[in-house]
Amino acid sequence: MTVRETAWRVSARELQGSVEEERGEGEKVASYVVSPYGARMNRVLVAGALSPAEPVGRDDPPTFWRARLTDPTGTVPVTAGSFQPRAMAQLRAGPESRPAVVIGKAHLFHGRDGAAQLSVRAEAVRAVAETEERAALAEIGRQTLDRLDLLDRLERGPAASDESLRAEGIPPLWLRGARASLRRYPESDRAAFRASLASLVRRVAGDLGPAPVRPSIPPTVTVTPAAPPRPAPAAPTGADRSEESVFLELVDELSEGSVDGYADLRELLQRIAVRGIASGRAEAVLNRLEEGGAIEEPIVGKLRRS
């Protein structure tokens, strides 16, 4: 059974400022978006006001939808397509803006001008009560501030070993994310970002009075102890490899026959179904190939070999 990546609790502003990407290591290579503030993200959890979804593209019926999630720090696009039917249905479910929690994959797209734009590909969308939204924002704020403290500490004392920091209860994922952030964003303005979180704190407090003042940065970082190590993902079976070969063969076939050089995802899924691969299995194969770096989706609904 595939073990999913941890969903980082992040704000919209942190996602907006994340423009660096890296590949993981190992046979099944996953892509990560590195933020300036200590997160190395494959999956994320965000919370805020979710706008009504709008269709993307010219398909009829639409196979891709996009909404915008706004928290007190900014706005980030949220997308879902037919390869995630439950998430797409959840994204479309609200005719009006509503408080929501979204879990999905951080997807970095580079436009023709080279500018990086980040969106969240929804895996789950849940409308929540205002109190639940504020609770999720509180967790996002707490973890973000702890990560900022960790960055400040590493910058003051870079000689500290990971082993000694882990002994204090700092999760290894946080250490890896923090060191990646310091390496990729040596000039990031963490003080300004920290100050911007005041609006999030006020939202958590229900907009009652001024935001509470956070104490000065402590000499150590207090974080939730790391969870026990998860078992390694099972190696792909022969059947898995066979399905991947069929998927890649169809991607090549559709790409070569298209005007723009991309394989249309809707047509690809139709042909996959004809080959006897059910939609749930097709979704799993797609996710596996994307995480492994074999294919990419630079345009919503359009695939190609990486």
WORA-V381191 format. One record per helix or strand. SS is the DSSP state (H for helix, E for strand). FROM is the first residue (numbers start at 1). TO is the last residue. If there is no record, write none. Layout:
# WORA-V381191
ss=[SS & SS]
from=[FROM & FROM]
to=[TO & TO]
This chain:
# WORA-V381191
ss=[E & H & E & E & E & E & E & E & E & H & E & E & H & H & H & H & H & H & E & H & H & E & E]
from=[7 & 12 & 20 & 31 & 40 & 43 & 54 & 64 & 74 & 82 & 98 & 116 & 130 & 162 & 172 & 190 & 198 & 238 & 263 & 265 & 279 & 295 & 302]
to=[9 & 16 & 23 & 34 & 41 & 50 & 55 & 71 & 81 & 92 & 110 & 127 & 156 & 167 & 184 & 196 & 204 & 257 & 264 & 274 & 291 & 299 & 305]
